[in-house]
């Protein structure tokens, strides 16, 4: 499976990476944390 390169500096989440969450538990945890942070911000909705 081709994996998108992700930037440690910006912590960006390339859309291509979403399909690979099951392959990378550490990255998946980072995404879940990011989602929790976004959900805690009313303006993000």
PLY file of the C-alpha trace (Angstrom):
ply
format ascii 1.0
element vertex 45
property float x
property float y
property float z
element edge 44
property int vertex1
property int vertex2
end_header
0.00 0.00 0.00
1.31 3.43 -0.91
1.58 5.68 2.11
1.36 9.45 1.99
4.23 11.33 3.55
3.18 13.19 6.66
4.90 16.23 8.09
6.09 16.13 11.67
6.37 19.92 11.67
2.82 20.85 10.71
1.01 17.74 12.02
-1.11 17.91 8.89
-3.41 15.05 7.95
-3.28 14.26 4.23
-6.59 12.84 3.04
-4.77 9.86 1.51
-3.58 8.89 4.99
-7.09 8.39 6.38
-7.46 5.04 4.61
-4.30 3.77 6.31
-5.28 4.34 9.94
-5.55 0.62 10.72
-1.97 0.14 9.53
-0.53 2.71 11.94
-1.85 2.62 15.54
0.37 5.54 16.58
-0.90 7.73 13.75
-4.47 6.66 14.44
-4.07 7.83 18.04
-2.81 11.18 16.80
-5.85 11.53 14.53
-8.25 10.67 17.34
-6.57 13.26 19.55
-6.82 15.82 16.75
-10.53 15.07 16.31
-11.14 15.52 20.05
-9.37 18.89 19.96
-11.40 20.04 16.97
-14.65 18.90 18.58
-13.80 20.94 21.68
-13.69 24.12 19.57
-17.21 25.49 18.80
-15.91 27.44 15.79
-14.76 24.21 14.14
-18.35 23.14 13.53
0 1
1 2
2 3
3 4
4 5
5 6
6 7
7 8
8 9
9 10
10 11
11 12
12 13
13 14
14 15
15 16
16 17
17 18
18 19
19 20
20 21
21 22
22 23
23 24
24 25
25 26
26 27
27 28
28 29
29 30
30 31
31 32
32 33
33 34
34 35
35 36
36 37
37 38
38 39
39 40
40 41
41 42
42 43
43 44
